[in-house]
Amino acid sequence: MSTTPPSPLDSSLSDPDSRHPQHARALVLGGGGSAGNAWLIGVIAGLLEAGLDVTDADLIIGTSAGATAAAQITGAAPAELLADILSAVPQQRAGGAAPAGAAPGGARTSAGSVSDHLARFQRTIADAEDAADMRRTMGAMALEADAASDGSGQERWRSIVASRLPGRHWPLRDVFITAVDAQTGEPVVFDRHSGVDLVDAVAASTSGGGSAYGIGGRGYIDGGYRRSSENADLALGSGRVLVLSPLSGRSLYPPEWGMQLSVQVDELREGGSRVETVLPDVDSLAAFGGNLMDPRTRMPAARAGSEQGRALAERLSAFWRG
């Protein structure tokens, strides 16, 4: 059974009338774990170094690792963020292997659990009637896991997310952070009108390792379960849409669900938007290695992203500024 793709005006705590104005330029930042986040920062910093500032977008849409990047680039200079990655002390390896494009690109995954979570995700997709059924099942499993835990993971994850962000306040521009309500499976989009702290919104969007993140008595799971790891359809109506996809637009969802990035790009173009997508090049994919969650990939991924951004700046300038 197929399902109608979710509306851009998803269930949210925000005022829907303020959520879908006409935007001249939208920047879409997809999920992709530790490597994907670093690559996003690298590409954006590389573009800026070559003379193209895409952080001036009227709308920024962030999903999972892209939600972290959205909060980062609206609170600090891309060059500073890149320098922080390149100068960081190498971290220890995260457990498990996560093939690129395999699952929503969250980062709340404990050591040794990535492969297990991927296997559960694949089984859930195979057994689901449609996307809504998949989201409900993933939400139910996350809530069940939380009920069996001591509850300490919530505050620990919030502290980790907060340490990654330059600030804790929403920017004045439109920034959409995606998530899914674990109780209902309904897609959710947080923004500055939602009454939700920016740290909590990002923590919810990156909660992709089998646990739900609680806000106001409700649990939320990774924004990549909403429709895709990019959720570019939220840019509907924008004049120009630039999509940065660490997972190269790949998806485990069945084609009949209409969840692929390519489908969303077609929808945007049919709606009158000009769209460009940036996918990791050969050098960036090599930098990612076999596990996007491995913190040790951050430095090479950021460096490769920066080089790719500089190489793309001239071509994308005409699109972005035209």
Backbone bond lengths (Angstrom), bond angles and torsions (degrees), N, CA, C in turn:
res aa  C-N    CA-C-N  psi(-1)  N-CA   C-N-CA  omega(-1)  CA-C   N-CA-C  phi
1 M - - - 1.463 - - 1.526 109.15 -
2 S 1.318 117.66 131.71 1.456 120.79 177.74 1.510 109.49 -90.96
3 T 1.317 114.52 168.69 1.457 119.52 -179.58 1.510 110.01 -135.63
4 T 1.312 116.96 149.44 1.451 121.02 176.90 1.512 109.47 -72.36
5 P 1.332 119.53 130.50 1.455 120.82 179.58 1.525 110.73 -55.70
6 P 1.345 116.87 144.83 1.455 120.23 -179.35 1.517 111.56 -59.21
7 S 1.322 116.28 148.18 1.452 121.32 176.54 1.509 110.49 -69.60
8 P 1.352 117.54 149.49 1.462 119.25 174.40 1.520 112.02 -58.11
9 L 1.337 117.88 -26.36 1.463 120.46 178.74 1.515 108.58 -92.42
10 D 1.326 115.91 73.87 1.443 121.21 -178.07 1.520 110.67 -70.53
11 S 1.338 114.65 166.23 1.450 121.14 172.32 1.517 109.21 -55.67
12 S 1.327 117.51 132.80 1.454 121.27 -178.28 1.504 109.96 -161.23
13 L 1.334 115.12 166.35 1.459 119.95 173.83 1.520 111.25 -83.05
14 S 1.338 116.81 -4.86 1.449 118.68 -176.05 1.512 112.25 -91.15
15 D 1.333 114.02 168.18 1.454 121.72 179.38 1.525 108.36 -77.55
16 P 1.329 119.40 113.43 1.467 119.78 -175.44 1.509 113.32 -61.52
17 D 1.324 117.98 -27.28 1.451 119.86 -179.01 1.525 111.87 -66.41
18 S 1.343 116.73 -23.25 1.462 120.04 -179.46 1.514 111.68 -94.75
19 R 1.331 118.23 -0.04 1.434 121.97 -167.88 1.520 114.67 -97.61
20 H 1.319 117.99 -13.06 1.455 118.05 -172.81 1.519 112.15 -136.36
21 P 1.344 117.18 52.82 1.467 119.18 174.07 1.522 109.68 -74.80
22 Q 1.302 116.43 172.06 1.454 120.05 174.93 1.525 108.69 -76.17
23 H 1.318 116.35 127.09 1.455 121.27 178.31 1.520 108.87 -113.10
24 A 1.328 116.43 137.40 1.458 119.79 178.17 1.523 110.64 -71.03
25 R 1.348 116.41 -43.24 1.458 120.55 -176.23 1.522 109.64 -139.87
26 A 1.309 115.62 131.45 1.466 121.95 178.90 1.527 109.21 -121.88
27 L 1.325 115.65 137.95 1.456 123.03 177.14 1.526 107.88 -113.92
28 V 1.331 117.18 122.72 1.462 122.83 -177.41 1.524 108.80 -110.12
29 L 1.331 116.51 122.96 1.457 122.39 -177.12 1.522 109.04 -115.32
30 G 1.331 116.46 112.30 1.456 121.43 -175.25 1.515 113.71 -85.63
31 G 1.328 115.46 168.65 1.452 121.97 179.10 1.518 111.83 -80.58
32 G 1.325 115.00 165.21 1.456 119.25 179.41 1.510 113.48 167.95
33 G 1.330 118.16 29.12 1.451 121.33 174.35 1.519 113.80 65.77
34 S 1.328 115.66 -161.65 1.468 121.48 -177.74 1.518 111.46 -61.25
35 A 1.329 116.48 -45.80 1.460 120.28 179.81 1.518 111.15 -63.94
36 G 1.336 116.86 -43.08 1.453 120.72 -178.49 1.514 112.63 -63.23
37 N 1.328 116.74 -41.75 1.464 119.92 177.76 1.524 110.83 -61.60
38 A 1.324 116.72 -45.47 1.460 120.30 179.85 1.521 111.36 -64.22
39 W 1.335 116.88 -39.46 1.471 120.42 178.34 1.521 110.81 -63.33
40 L 1.328 117.59 -42.79 1.461 120.94 177.99 1.526 111.11 -57.51
41 I 1.332 115.56 -48.41 1.465 119.76 179.26 1.522 109.76 -61.14
42 G 1.330 117.00 -42.43 1.451 120.34 179.83 1.516 112.98 -61.82
43 V 1.337 117.17 -46.46 1.469 120.65 179.79 1.523 110.55 -60.52
44 I 1.325 116.91 -47.11 1.466 120.79 -177.77 1.526 110.70 -64.02
45 A 1.349 116.81 -41.33 1.463 120.44 178.17 1.527 110.98 -67.02
46 G 1.338 116.64 -39.31 1.459 119.96 178.68 1.521 112.33 -64.99
47 L 1.322 116.41 -41.99 1.464 120.12 176.02 1.523 110.67 -58.98
48 L 1.331 115.83 -45.23 1.465 120.05 -177.92 1.519 111.05 -65.23
49 E 1.320 116.88 -41.28 1.465 120.20 178.63 1.522 111.35 -60.07
50 A 1.344 115.70 -32.25 1.467 120.53 179.78 1.524 112.39 -89.85
51 G 1.335 117.30 5.82 1.458 120.38 172.80 1.508 116.93 105.81
52 L 1.327 118.63 4.68 1.462 120.88 -179.36 1.528 109.89 -118.13
53 D 1.322 115.64 115.09 1.465 121.36 -179.60 1.526 109.53 -101.20
54 V 1.339 117.15 102.68 1.464 120.09 179.60 1.524 111.70 -90.51
55 T 1.338 117.02 -2.86 1.469 119.50 177.11 1.524 111.25 -75.14
56 D 1.354 117.19 -4.76 1.468 119.74 176.81 1.525 112.14 -86.71
57 A 1.342 116.69 13.24 1.472 120.83 178.49 1.525 110.79 -57.84
58 D 1.328 115.70 145.84 1.463 120.77 177.01 1.522 111.38 -72.55
59 L 1.335 115.71 -27.04 1.459 122.29 -179.77 1.513 108.80 -136.54
60 I 1.330 116.43 131.80 1.457 121.82 174.15 1.521 107.53 -122.40
61 I 1.321 115.93 126.84 1.472 122.67 -179.22 1.520 107.88 -112.23
62 G 1.325 116.79 123.28 1.451 120.71 -178.06 1.514 112.34 -123.35
63 T 1.318 115.69 132.84 1.467 121.87 178.73 1.516 109.35 -124.85
64 S 1.326 116.65 124.82 1.456 122.84 175.13 1.529 109.79 55.85
65 A 1.337 118.94 -121.37 1.460 119.94 178.57 1.522 110.95 -57.19
66 G 1.326 117.09 -29.61 1.459 121.34 175.82 1.513 112.70 -70.62
67 A 1.340 117.34 -25.99 1.461 120.71 174.84 1.524 109.83 -67.10
68 T 1.337 115.78 -41.82 1.463 119.57 175.53 1.522 110.01 -60.73
69 A 1.330 116.66 -45.65 1.462 120.55 -179.77 1.523 111.35 -62.23
70 A 1.341 117.63 -39.19 1.464 120.81 179.62 1.524 110.67 -61.92
71 A 1.334 116.33 -43.84 1.467 119.43 178.47 1.527 111.11 -67.93
72 Q 1.333 116.56 -33.05 1.460 119.83 -179.00 1.525 112.23 -70.01
73 I 1.330 117.51 -47.65 1.470 119.63 -174.16 1.519 112.75 -74.82
74 T 1.333 117.82 -16.18 1.460 119.96 175.46 1.526 111.56 -91.26
75 G 1.338 116.50 -2.33 1.462 119.67 -179.92 1.508 114.57 -121.68
76 A 1.339 117.48 -8.75 1.460 121.23 -179.02 1.515 109.52 -152.84
77 A 1.324 116.25 159.71 1.462 121.47 179.64 1.527 110.04 -70.64
78 P 1.338 117.76 135.62 1.467 120.34 179.26 1.528 113.34 -54.22
79 A 1.330 117.28 -38.75 1.472 119.98 179.83 1.522 110.63 -62.47
80 E 1.312 116.49 -37.69 1.466 121.11 178.41 1.521 110.70 -68.16
81 L 1.325 116.40 -42.85 1.460 120.51 178.59 1.532 110.84 -62.43
82 L 1.327 115.92 -42.60 1.462 120.19 178.82 1.523 110.56 -63.70
83 A 1.331 116.60 -44.33 1.466 120.33 -179.98 1.522 111.09 -60.36
84 D 1.324 116.59 -37.72 1.462 120.35 179.17 1.533 111.21 -63.08
85 I 1.335 115.71 -39.90 1.472 119.14 179.22 1.523 110.43 -67.20
86 L 1.323 116.20 -44.86 1.460 120.35 -175.14 1.519 112.62 -70.86
87 S 1.318 117.09 -21.89 1.463 120.23 -178.49 1.528 112.90 -101.77
88 A 1.328 117.53 -1.19 1.463 121.14 -175.93 1.528 110.95 -69.89
89 V 1.326 114.64 147.90 1.463 119.93 174.35 1.525 107.82 -69.95
90 P 1.325 118.44 129.21 1.473 120.72 -179.31 1.521 111.23 -53.59
91 Q 1.347 115.59 136.60 1.451 121.36 -179.92 1.513 110.52 -95.35
92 Q 1.321 115.03 166.95 1.448 119.57 178.73 1.511 110.03 -74.80
93 R 1.292 114.57 156.88 1.455 122.05 -176.63 1.521 111.53 -67.43
94 A 1.349 116.04 136.60 1.465 120.75 171.18 1.526 108.45 -80.48
95 G 1.320 117.21 145.78 1.456 120.35 -174.66 1.507 113.29 -74.28
96 G 1.330 115.13 156.13 1.458 121.03 173.10 1.506 113.13 82.60
97 A 1.305 116.01 164.21 1.459 122.19 177.94 1.510 109.07 -112.51
98 A 1.326 115.90 139.04 1.458 120.91 179.33 1.511 109.00 -131.06
99 P 1.310 118.92 97.00 1.455 121.10 -179.85 1.515 111.12 -57.47
100 A 1.329 116.60 141.43 1.466 120.46 -179.32 1.514 110.97 -57.11
101 G 1.317 115.69 133.77 1.449 120.82 178.10 1.501 113.74 82.74
102 A 1.335 117.37 7.19 1.449 119.45 -171.54 1.515 113.70 -78.13
103 A 1.301 118.05 -37.74 1.458 120.43 -172.82 1.502 109.18 -153.08
104 P 1.353 118.21 168.15 1.454 120.11 175.30 1.519 110.55 -48.71
105 G 1.341 115.19 141.35 1.461 119.52 -167.78 1.495 115.16 -87.75
106 G 1.298 118.83 47.45 1.449 121.74 178.10 1.505 112.24 -77.65
107 A 1.336 115.94 175.68 1.450 119.81 -177.52 1.516 112.65 -128.10
108 R 1.339 118.44 -1.25 1.458 120.22 -179.31 1.525 108.54 -84.68
109 T 1.325 115.55 76.20 1.450 121.28 -174.71 1.516 108.66 -136.90
110 S 1.308 117.45 122.24 1.447 121.21 -178.45 1.519 110.71 -76.77
111 A 1.343 115.18 161.25 1.457 121.19 -179.32 1.527 110.18 -57.52
112 G 1.342 115.29 133.10 1.446 120.36 177.68 1.506 115.59 82.23
113 S 1.347 117.74 -0.66 1.462 119.14 -173.71 1.517 113.87 -104.76
114 V 1.336 118.39 -9.59 1.461 120.74 -174.20 1.523 111.36 -61.70
115 S 1.309 117.42 -49.05 1.460 120.42 -178.63 1.527 111.41 -65.06
116 D 1.334 116.76 -39.92 1.464 120.35 178.12 1.523 110.76 -61.91
117 H 1.333 115.88 -43.37 1.459 119.61 -179.80 1.522 110.85 -64.59
118 L 1.325 116.93 -41.27 1.458 120.70 178.75 1.523 110.70 -60.88
119 A 1.324 116.49 -42.48 1.464 119.89 -180.00 1.524 110.94 -63.42
120 R 1.336 117.24 -41.93 1.469 120.31 177.08 1.516 111.20 -63.28
121 F 1.313 115.40 -39.48 1.461 120.67 -179.89 1.523 110.83 -63.37
122 Q 1.326 116.20 -44.19 1.462 120.36 179.25 1.528 111.32 -64.01
123 R 1.333 117.30 -41.52 1.465 120.22 178.18 1.524 111.14 -64.50
124 T 1.318 116.10 -39.00 1.465 120.15 -179.89 1.521 110.88 -63.90
125 I 1.328 116.71 -42.96 1.462 120.52 178.10 1.526 110.04 -61.74
126 A 1.327 116.38 -44.68 1.469 120.40 -177.93 1.522 111.74 -62.46
127 D 1.333 117.27 -33.94 1.463 121.34 -176.48 1.533 113.21 -89.97
128 A 1.326 117.82 -13.29 1.465 121.05 -172.97 1.519 112.02 -78.10
129 E 1.330 116.14 145.41 1.458 121.39 175.11 1.521 111.34 -73.66
130 D 1.319 115.82 -36.98 1.459 121.11 -178.47 1.520 108.43 -160.84
131 A 1.334 116.13 -175.41 1.464 120.43 -176.98 1.523 111.98 -63.54
132 A 1.324 117.20 -39.48 1.463 120.02 -179.93 1.525 110.98 -62.90
133 D 1.316 116.56 -40.16 1.458 121.25 177.93 1.525 109.98 -64.55
134 M 1.319 117.22 -41.20 1.456 121.41 177.56 1.523 110.95 -60.19
135 R 1.337 116.92 -46.55 1.464 120.21 -178.44 1.526 111.52 -63.73
136 R 1.327 116.55 -40.58 1.469 119.13 178.74 1.523 111.25 -62.90
137 T 1.332 116.04 -41.51 1.462 119.94 -179.37 1.516 111.26 -66.46
138 M 1.324 116.78 -44.48 1.461 119.52 178.39 1.523 110.88 -62.38
139 G 1.322 116.99 -39.55 1.461 120.62 177.85 1.513 111.92 -64.29
140 A 1.327 116.51 -43.40 1.466 120.73 -179.56 1.524 110.90 -63.23
141 M 1.324 117.18 -40.90 1.459 119.67 178.73 1.523 111.46 -65.23
142 A 1.323 116.68 -38.35 1.459 120.02 179.17 1.526 110.91 -66.25
143 L 1.319 116.88 -41.84 1.464 120.37 178.94 1.524 111.02 -65.93
144 E 1.320 116.59 -37.40 1.460 120.49 178.02 1.523 110.46 -64.54
145 A 1.322 116.90 -40.89 1.460 120.62 178.26 1.516 110.95 -64.42
146 D 1.335 116.25 -40.02 1.457 119.72 179.15 1.525 111.69 -64.97
147 A 1.334 116.10 -38.81 1.465 120.37 -179.05 1.527 110.91 -63.67
148 A 1.321 117.03 -28.19 1.456 121.10 -178.92 1.527 112.73 -89.66
149 S 1.332 117.11 -3.34 1.470 121.05 -178.05 1.524 110.48 -96.87
150 D 1.324 115.75 173.38 1.463 119.93 178.89 1.519 112.60 -88.73
151 G 1.339 117.09 1.23 1.458 121.18 176.44 1.511 115.34 82.62
152 S 1.317 117.95 -0.78 1.465 119.97 -176.84 1.528 112.39 -75.14
153 G 1.334 116.43 -20.78 1.457 119.57 -176.90 1.513 113.88 -64.28
154 Q 1.338 117.35 -31.63 1.463 121.72 -178.31 1.533 111.71 -58.61
155 E 1.322 116.61 -55.15 1.460 119.70 -176.96 1.519 111.03 -68.74
156 R 1.324 115.90 -35.13 1.466 119.09 178.00 1.519 110.60 -62.34
157 W 1.354 116.48 -44.01 1.462 119.57 -179.97 1.521 111.05 -67.18
158 R 1.314 117.05 -38.77 1.459 119.30 178.51 1.529 111.15 -61.78
159 S 1.319 116.94 -40.35 1.463 120.90 179.45 1.527 110.81 -65.06
160 I 1.333 116.35 -39.98 1.458 119.88 178.59 1.525 110.51 -63.60
161 V 1.331 116.51 -47.19 1.465 120.43 -179.94 1.530 110.34 -61.56
162 A 1.327 117.14 -45.72 1.464 120.78 -179.21 1.524 111.49 -59.26
163 S 1.333 116.95 -36.21 1.461 120.09 -178.99 1.522 112.31 -68.61
164 R 1.334 116.90 -19.42 1.462 121.04 -178.72 1.524 112.90 -89.30
165 L 1.324 117.43 -13.41 1.459 120.60 -174.46 1.522 111.10 -100.65
166 P 1.340 117.46 141.05 1.468 120.71 178.82 1.521 112.30 -66.46
167 G 1.330 117.42 -27.88 1.459 121.83 -179.41 1.512 110.47 -152.98
168 R 1.325 115.72 174.36 1.459 120.17 -175.40 1.518 112.74 -116.72
169 H 1.325 116.24 12.08 1.463 119.94 -178.37 1.524 110.33 -114.01
170 W 1.324 116.09 142.44 1.457 121.19 177.82 1.527 110.08 -63.59
171 P 1.324 117.95 140.70 1.470 120.14 171.82 1.522 109.77 -69.38
172 L 1.315 116.74 162.07 1.461 120.66 -178.21 1.523 112.10 -75.93
173 R 1.310 117.41 -21.77 1.463 119.79 177.92 1.532 109.48 -75.61
174 D 1.330 116.88 173.42 1.463 120.95 179.08 1.521 110.28 -79.14
175 V 1.320 115.73 118.71 1.459 123.32 173.60 1.521 106.98 -128.56
176 F 1.320 116.46 122.48 1.462 121.86 178.59 1.528 108.80 -105.90
177 I 1.318 116.75 128.25 1.455 123.50 177.23 1.528 107.95 -115.69
178 T 1.318 117.23 122.74 1.460 121.04 -173.39 1.522 112.15 -92.01
179 A 1.324 115.20 151.53 1.463 122.59 174.62 1.523 107.53 -160.19
180 V 1.330 116.80 -177.67 1.455 123.03 176.60 1.522 108.46 -136.27
181 D 1.321 117.10 133.61 1.457 122.40 177.05 1.530 108.46 -69.47
182 A 1.328 116.67 118.27 1.465 120.53 -175.55 1.525 112.20 -68.36
183 Q 1.337 117.55 -28.67 1.463 119.85 -179.02 1.517 112.48 -73.14
184 T 1.316 117.05 -39.36 1.459 121.15 -173.28 1.524 114.11 -109.65
185 G 1.330 117.00 -19.01 1.456 120.69 -173.54 1.514 113.21 78.44
186 E 1.336 116.95 5.69 1.468 119.88 -178.81 1.530 111.13 -76.52
187 P 1.337 117.40 138.15 1.461 120.21 174.59 1.530 110.79 -63.69
188 V 1.317 115.56 147.14 1.466 122.48 -178.83 1.523 108.40 -134.40
189 V 1.315 115.93 141.97 1.459 121.16 173.09 1.520 107.84 -127.69
190 F 1.323 115.93 120.27 1.461 121.40 176.44 1.520 109.61 -94.57
191 D 1.334 115.65 144.07 1.454 120.74 170.19 1.526 107.93 -147.11
192 R 1.328 117.31 -171.29 1.457 119.64 -173.70 1.519 112.90 -68.44
193 H 1.333 117.79 -12.79 1.459 121.44 178.44 1.527 112.45 -90.95
194 S 1.319 117.73 -2.69 1.463 121.22 -170.93 1.526 113.95 -78.07
195 G 1.327 117.08 -15.61 1.450 119.13 -175.08 1.516 112.21 74.85
196 V 1.325 116.89 19.95 1.462 123.37 -179.85 1.517 108.65 -116.04
197 D 1.305 116.61 132.82 1.457 122.10 178.70 1.527 110.23 -58.81
198 L 1.330 117.53 143.15 1.462 121.27 -179.33 1.521 111.09 -58.74
199 V 1.319 117.48 -41.40 1.469 120.14 179.07 1.528 110.29 -60.33
200 D 1.332 117.09 -43.68 1.462 120.34 179.51 1.526 111.29 -64.31
201 A 1.328 116.97 -40.54 1.467 120.11 179.83 1.525 110.72 -61.45
202 V 1.336 116.95 -45.52 1.463 120.67 179.84 1.528 110.34 -67.80
203 A 1.324 117.44 -39.81 1.463 121.02 178.73 1.525 110.92 -61.61
204 A 1.331 116.78 -38.01 1.461 120.43 177.89 1.521 110.62 -67.87
205 S 1.324 117.12 -44.08 1.460 121.53 -177.15 1.519 112.10 -66.17
206 T 1.329 117.25 -26.35 1.463 121.44 -177.91 1.524 112.22 -100.18
207 S 1.326 117.47 11.11 1.465 120.46 -177.25 1.525 109.49 -87.49
208 G 1.343 115.28 73.33 1.455 119.62 -172.18 1.501 115.79 -112.04
209 G 1.320 119.03 10.88 1.448 120.43 -175.53 1.505 114.64 -103.40
210 G 1.325 117.98 25.11 1.453 120.41 177.21 1.508 114.84 100.93
211 S 1.333 118.04 1.75 1.459 122.02 177.70 1.513 109.92 -119.26
212 A 1.324 115.94 147.27 1.465 120.98 174.97 1.517 109.15 -92.73
213 Y 1.324 116.11 151.17 1.465 121.54 177.59 1.516 108.21 -107.97
214 G 1.313 116.95 125.25 1.455 121.36 -174.78 1.517 113.93 -87.25
215 I 1.322 115.15 132.23 1.466 122.69 173.23 1.519 107.37 -137.58
216 G 1.313 117.14 119.73 1.462 120.37 175.61 1.510 114.09 58.19
217 G 1.313 117.35 36.60 1.454 120.48 177.28 1.517 115.00 84.22
218 R 1.348 117.37 3.29 1.457 120.72 177.23 1.520 109.09 -121.44
219 G 1.337 115.71 153.42 1.450 120.48 178.57 1.519 110.86 -103.15
220 Y 1.321 115.91 146.91 1.463 121.55 -179.10 1.526 109.38 -132.70
221 I 1.331 115.12 147.15 1.460 121.23 178.26 1.525 110.09 -123.92
222 D 1.306 114.57 172.34 1.461 124.83 -171.13 1.527 114.15 -44.47
223 G 1.333 115.49 135.40 1.453 120.92 179.30 1.511 113.91 -64.61
224 G 1.349 117.49 -18.17 1.455 120.07 178.11 1.511 113.46 -66.55
225 Y 1.337 117.60 -18.15 1.455 120.46 176.72 1.530 111.69 -79.05
226 R 1.306 117.49 -12.36 1.468 120.40 -176.50 1.526 110.91 -59.68
227 R 1.306 115.03 -61.48 1.462 120.19 175.29 1.518 111.44 -143.78
228 S 1.315 116.29 -39.76 1.461 120.77 177.87 1.512 107.90 -162.47
229 S 1.311 115.71 179.47 1.462 119.58 177.09 1.524 111.90 -76.30
230 E 1.335 117.59 -3.17 1.466 121.21 177.90 1.530 112.12 -113.01
231 N 1.313 117.91 -41.36 1.467 122.46 -176.54 1.528 111.53 54.21
232 A 1.334 114.81 44.23 1.460 120.22 -177.63 1.519 112.75 -67.22
233 D 1.349 117.82 -18.95 1.462 120.03 -179.51 1.513 112.50 -61.35
234 L 1.345 117.90 -19.86 1.469 120.91 178.49 1.525 112.26 -68.17
235 A 1.325 116.73 -12.81 1.464 120.66 177.66 1.522 112.35 -88.62
236 L 1.319 117.67 7.76 1.459 121.43 -178.59 1.531 111.11 -51.11
237 G 1.326 116.15 131.00 1.456 120.96 179.74 1.515 113.75 96.34
238 S 1.330 117.50 -11.02 1.462 120.58 178.80 1.529 110.26 -75.67
239 G 1.326 116.26 147.02 1.454 119.88 -179.27 1.515 112.54 -66.71
240 R 1.338 116.09 -48.03 1.455 122.35 179.00 1.517 108.42 -129.16
241 V 1.319 116.14 138.32 1.463 121.06 -179.13 1.529 108.25 -130.66
242 L 1.319 115.75 120.74 1.462 121.71 175.97 1.520 108.03 -108.67
243 V 1.329 116.24 120.54 1.468 122.18 -177.18 1.519 109.02 -109.64
244 L 1.327 116.86 122.57 1.459 122.44 173.01 1.525 107.14 -106.22
245 S 1.323 116.55 114.74 1.460 121.18 -173.65 1.518 111.52 -120.04
246 P 1.335 118.68 98.97 1.465 120.47 177.68 1.528 112.97 -58.14
247 L 1.328 117.02 -30.18 1.469 120.81 -178.37 1.523 112.52 -89.95
248 S 1.334 116.27 11.93 1.474 121.68 175.93 1.521 113.28 59.87
249 G 1.337 116.87 24.86 1.452 120.08 178.51 1.504 114.38 74.35
250 R 1.342 117.79 6.18 1.461 121.17 -177.80 1.521 111.06 -78.56
251 S 1.319 115.08 154.41 1.461 120.38 -175.71 1.516 110.21 -153.29
252 L 1.327 116.04 147.73 1.464 121.41 173.64 1.521 112.04 -87.71
253 Y 1.322 117.39 -8.57 1.457 120.43 -176.89 1.526 111.05 -69.32
254 P 1.328 118.18 143.48 1.467 120.82 178.30 1.530 111.22 -60.23
255 P 1.319 118.46 143.20 1.468 121.28 -179.10 1.522 113.18 -55.54
256 E 1.351 117.04 -34.62 1.461 119.49 -176.82 1.528 113.47 -67.70
257 W 1.334 117.03 -13.58 1.466 119.56 177.20 1.531 111.91 -78.10
258 G 1.317 117.74 -15.95 1.459 120.56 178.75 1.515 113.47 68.49
259 M 1.328 117.23 33.64 1.463 121.47 -174.06 1.534 112.86 -99.80
260 Q 1.313 118.16 -4.95 1.458 121.09 -173.73 1.532 111.03 -72.05
261 L 1.328 115.27 151.16 1.460 120.53 177.42 1.518 110.64 -59.09
262 S 1.320 117.77 -39.71 1.462 120.68 -178.85 1.521 111.67 -59.27
263 V 1.331 117.05 -36.64 1.460 120.94 177.25 1.527 110.14 -65.55
264 Q 1.314 116.35 -42.17 1.462 119.92 179.92 1.520 111.67 -65.87
265 V 1.327 115.93 -39.10 1.465 119.57 177.87 1.526 110.35 -62.46
266 D 1.328 116.84 -42.02 1.467 120.11 177.22 1.524 110.92 -61.17
267 E 1.325 116.55 -41.88 1.466 120.46 179.36 1.526 111.15 -63.07
268 L 1.327 116.15 -41.68 1.465 119.50 178.89 1.525 111.12 -63.11
269 R 1.309 116.21 -43.79 1.460 119.92 -179.47 1.529 111.27 -66.74
270 E 1.321 116.31 -38.49 1.463 119.31 176.01 1.525 111.25 -63.39
271 G 1.335 116.11 -28.48 1.463 120.86 178.01 1.513 113.64 -83.65
272 G 1.328 117.30 2.15 1.459 121.17 175.67 1.516 115.21 101.33
273 S 1.327 118.83 1.78 1.463 121.67 -179.81 1.524 110.86 -83.05
274 R 1.315 115.10 145.73 1.454 121.03 166.69 1.522 106.94 -91.00
275 V 1.312 117.97 132.43 1.464 121.68 -171.70 1.523 110.45 -130.27
276 E 1.326 115.54 134.93 1.462 122.08 169.94 1.523 107.68 -127.18
277 T 1.326 116.46 140.48 1.456 121.37 176.70 1.528 109.15 -116.98
278 V 1.324 115.15 141.59 1.462 121.49 175.06 1.518 107.28 -118.83
279 L 1.332 115.95 118.99 1.454 123.11 179.06 1.529 108.77 -112.87
280 P 1.307 118.64 153.53 1.465 120.20 179.00 1.524 111.81 -57.06
281 D 1.328 116.79 134.12 1.450 120.18 176.65 1.533 109.62 -82.07
282 V 1.315 116.44 -175.14 1.464 120.86 -175.75 1.519 111.45 -59.44
283 D 1.334 117.12 -44.02 1.462 120.31 -178.63 1.530 110.95 -66.42
284 S 1.340 117.24 -37.71 1.458 120.33 179.38 1.519 111.11 -66.98
285 L 1.338 116.81 -42.53 1.461 120.43 178.27 1.523 110.92 -61.89
286 A 1.315 116.06 -38.72 1.471 119.61 177.97 1.521 110.38 -64.86
287 A 1.336 117.07 -36.95 1.460 121.17 179.26 1.522 111.46 -67.29
288 F 1.333 117.04 -31.58 1.465 120.77 179.65 1.535 111.44 -65.07
289 G 1.331 117.05 -32.61 1.451 119.74 -175.82 1.514 111.22 67.64
290 G 1.335 117.03 -152.95 1.458 121.21 -176.53 1.505 114.32 -98.01
291 N 1.335 118.39 -0.93 1.460 120.76 -176.80 1.517 109.72 -141.37
292 L 1.306 116.36 101.85 1.463 121.70 -179.82 1.517 112.55 -64.73
293 M 1.325 117.62 -18.56 1.455 121.04 -179.25 1.526 112.81 -84.95
294 D 1.309 117.87 -10.67 1.455 122.05 -176.82 1.530 110.07 -70.60
295 P 1.329 118.93 116.15 1.471 120.70 -179.13 1.520 113.20 -59.07
296 R 1.335 116.89 -23.19 1.460 118.75 -179.22 1.524 112.63 -70.44
297 T 1.320 117.77 -11.61 1.465 120.46 177.58 1.524 112.40 -81.33
298 R 1.324 117.16 -11.29 1.464 119.20 -171.41 1.533 112.53 -62.24
299 M 1.300 116.58 -47.27 1.470 118.88 -177.60 1.531 112.01 -62.59
300 P 1.333 119.45 -52.41 1.477 118.01 178.63 1.521 113.28 -64.91
301 A 1.335 117.65 -34.49 1.465 119.98 179.49 1.524 110.87 -66.67
302 A 1.325 116.87 -41.32 1.466 120.55 179.25 1.521 110.70 -66.32
303 R 1.319 115.82 -41.65 1.465 119.33 -179.92 1.531 110.84 -64.97
304 A 1.324 116.95 -44.17 1.467 120.38 178.61 1.523 110.97 -65.07
305 G 1.336 116.94 -39.01 1.456 120.58 177.78 1.513 112.04 -63.26
306 S 1.332 115.97 -40.42 1.463 119.91 178.78 1.521 111.29 -62.45
307 E 1.317 116.57 -43.64 1.459 120.05 178.07 1.522 111.07 -64.01
308 Q 1.315 116.45 -40.11 1.460 119.99 179.05 1.526 110.53 -65.55
309 G 1.328 116.76 -41.46 1.462 120.48 179.07 1.520 111.84 -61.12
310 R 1.319 116.71 -44.23 1.467 119.38 178.92 1.529 110.91 -61.80
311 A 1.327 116.30 -38.16 1.458 120.04 -179.24 1.523 112.60 -69.42
312 L 1.328 117.23 -28.05 1.465 121.52 -176.53 1.527 113.49 -91.68
313 A 1.313 117.49 -11.78 1.464 120.93 -169.30 1.523 113.26 -57.88
314 E 1.299 117.32 -44.46 1.470 119.46 -176.86 1.524 110.66 -62.78
315 R 1.338 116.53 -46.69 1.467 119.27 -179.44 1.516 112.33 -64.73
316 L 1.328 116.74 -42.41 1.465 119.82 -176.68 1.521 112.71 -75.83
317 S 1.323 118.08 -21.22 1.468 120.51 179.91 1.526 111.27 -60.57
318 A 1.329 116.30 -44.48 1.469 119.96 -179.32 1.524 110.31 -62.13
319 F 1.315 116.03 -39.86 1.485 120.47 178.36 1.511 111.31 -67.51
320 W 1.323 117.83 -48.76 1.460 121.87 -172.44 1.530 111.96 -70.77
321 R 1.299 116.42 -36.21 1.469 121.11 -174.10 1.533 113.55 -99.29
322 G 1.332 115.57 -9.16 1.463 119.08 -172.95 1.505 113.74 -67.83
